[in-house]
Amino acid sequence: ELNGDPKRRLAGNLKISFANVEAEALLVALPDIACSSGSACHSRLGEPSHVLSAMGLDQARIHGAIRFGLGRFTQTGHVDYAVERLVEAVTSLRKSTSAARS
């Protein structure tokens, strides 16, 4: 799920949440992708986003949120690669979570 307004947002910045996936597990599964579970100014704190809390998101969605940023040198191929790896990681983590529940 997209966090924030789909149109009124900072260009090159994407904060999305994944149901049934913890952001920290996702970051571990994506070691070669530059992404974060926190805001840029609080990335070292490792705490849930106070902004997402203020937006009224539930705790599961907040804990499943990661942030991507595009830079001056980001190319289409980088984005395509990140999307492919992200889909693989989310799918894998969801399978392990559902297997652990069974």
C-alpha positions in Angstrom: 0.0 0.0 0.0 1.1 3.5 -0.8 1.6 5.7 2.3 0.6 9.3 1.7 -1.2 11.1 -1.0 -0.7 9.6 -4.5 -0.3 13.0 -6.1 0.8 15.6 -3.5 4.1 14.1 -2.6 7.9 14.6 -2.8 9.1 13.5 -6.2 11.5 10.6 -6.1 10.4 9.5 -2.6 8.3 6.4 -2.0 7.0 5.0 1.3 5.0 1.8 0.9 3.7 -0.9 3.3 3.4 -4.6 2.8 0.7 -6.6 4.7 2.0 -9.6 6.7 5.7 -8.6 6.2 7.9 -6.9 8.8 10.0 -4.1 7.3 13.1 -5.2 9.1 12.9 -8.7 7.7 12.4 -7.1 4.2 15.5 -5.0 4.7 17.5 -8.1 5.5 16.2 -9.8 2.4 17.3 -6.9 0.2 20.9 -6.3 1.2 21.8 -4.9 -2.2 18.9 -2.4 -2.4 19.2 1.0 -0.7 16.0 1.4 1.3 15.0 2.1 4.9 12.3 1.4 7.4 12.5 4.9 8.9 12.5 8.5 7.6 15.7 9.9 6.3 16.2 12.1 9.3 15.5 9.2 11.8 17.0 6.3 9.9 19.4 5.3 12.7 16.8 5.2 15.4 15.0 2.0 14.3 11.7 3.2 15.7 8.4 3.2 13.9 7.6 6.3 11.9 5.8 9.0 14.0 4.6 10.5 10.7 2.8 7.3 9.7 1.3 7.1 13.3 0.1 10.7 12.9 -1.5 9.7 9.6 -3.6 7.2 11.5 -2.1 4.0 10.1 -2.4 0.9 12.1 0.7 -0.7 13.8 0.9 -3.6 11.3 1.0 -1.2 8.4 3.6 1.0 10.1 5.8 -2.0 10.9 5.6 -3.2 7.3 6.6 0.2 5.8 9.8 0.8 3.9 11.1 3.9 2.1 12.8 4.2 -1.3 14.4 7.3 -2.7 15.5 8.0 -6.3 18.7 9.9 -6.8 20.2 11.9 -9.7 22.0 8.8 -11.0 19.1 6.3 -10.6 18.3 4.7 -13.9 15.3 2.7 -15.1 17.3 -0.5 -14.9 17.9 0.2 -11.2 14.2 0.6 -10.5 13.3 -2.5 -12.5 15.9 -4.5 -10.6 14.7 -3.2 -7.2 11.0 -4.0 -8.1 11.9 -7.6 -9.1 13.9 -8.2 -5.9 11.2 -6.6 -3.8 8.5 -8.9 -5.3 10.7 -12.0 -4.7 11.5 -10.9 -1.1 7.9 -10.1 -0.2 6.6 -13.4 -1.7 9.3 -15.4 0.1 8.7 -13.7 3.4 4.9 -14.2 3.2 5.4 -17.9 2.4 7.6 -18.4 5.4 5.2 -16.5 7.6 2.2 -18.6 6.5 4.3 -21.8 6.8 5.2 -20.9 10.3 1.5 -20.3 11.2 0.5 -23.8 9.9 
